[in-house]
Amino acid sequence: MKQIKGRILCVDDDKDTREMLRALLGLEGYEVVEAENVAEGLNQGVRNNFDLILLDWVFKDGTGVELCKKLRSTGAATPVLFCSGRSDKVDIETAMKAGAQGFLIKPVEVTQLFESLSQFLNAGGPGA
């Protein structure tokens, strides 16, 4: 049986994106839990233990930046990696100031995604 490389919460409003990431990351040994909006992402992010949160920017009930700030206000220290079509330097700086540790611009190359995941998950210490 394959050992799990890490638990990832994927918060994205696009169902196809969530399913594609779950399948792709699952093949590489990651366990992926999906959330489709800010409220669900906050609930999952606070109640469950994740090694990383992969976060989009735009949702019907708010923004990824708002979700990141809410997670940080609860004391959650889980690394947050934005994966968004937003590419403006100001947006990236805003995400980082909200508490994110990284920012990938969609469309993301698969190798770039895995390199970023390795960077954050291996930096997490034992069990990461």
Residue pairs with C-beta under 8 A, 6 or more apart in sequence:
2 29
3 29
4 29
4 30
4 31
5 28
5 29
5 30
5 121
6 30
6 31
6 51
6 52
6 117
6 121
6 124
6 128
7 30
7 31
7 32
7 33
7 48
7 49
7 50
7 51
7 52
8 25
8 30
8 31
8 32
8 33
8 50
8 51
8 52
8 53
8 54
8 117
9 32
9 33
9 35
9 41
9 44
9 45
9 48
9 50
9 52
9 53
9 54
9 78
10 18
10 21
10 22
10 25
10 32
10 33
10 34
10 35
10 54
11 34
11 35
11 36
11 37
11 38
11 40
11 41
11 44
11 45
11 53
11 54
11 55
11 56
11 59
11 64
11 67
12 18
12 21
12 34
12 36
12 54
12 55
12 56
12 83
13 36
13 37
13 56
13 58
13 59
13 60
14 56
15 36
17 56
18 34
18 36
19 34
21 32
21 54
22 32
22 34
24 110
25 32
25 117
26 32
28 114
30 117
33 44
33 48
33 50
35 41
35 43
35 44
35 45
36 59
37 59
37 60
37 61
37 62
38 59
38 61
38 62
38 63
38 64
38 66
38 67
38 70
39 61
41 53
41 55
41 67
42 67
42 70
42 71
44 50
45 53
45 67
45 71
45 76
45 78
46 71
46 74
46 76
50 78
51 78
51 79
51 120
51 121
51 124
51 128
52 78
52 79
52 80
52 81
52 117
52 120
52 121
53 71
53 78
53 79
53 80
53 81
54 81
54 83
55 64
55 67
55 68
55 80
55 81
55 82
55 83
55 84
55 100
56 64
56 82
56 83
56 84
57 63
57 64
57 65
57 82
57 84
57 85
57 86
57 91
57 95
58 64
58 84
59 67
64 82
64 84
64 95
65 94
65 95
65 98
68 80
68 82
68 95
68 98
68 99
68 100
69 98
69 99
71 78
71 80
71 99
72 98
72 99
79 101
79 102
79 120
79 123
79 124
80 99
80 100
80 101
80 102
81 100
81 101
81 102
81 103
81 104
81 116
81 117
81 120
82 92
82 95
82 100
82 102
82 103
82 104
83 104
83 106
83 108
83 113
84 91
84 95
84 103
84 104
84 105
84 106
85 105
85 106
86 92
86 105
87 105
92 103
95 103
96 103
101 120
102 116
102 119
102 120
104 112
104 113
104 116
121 128
122 128
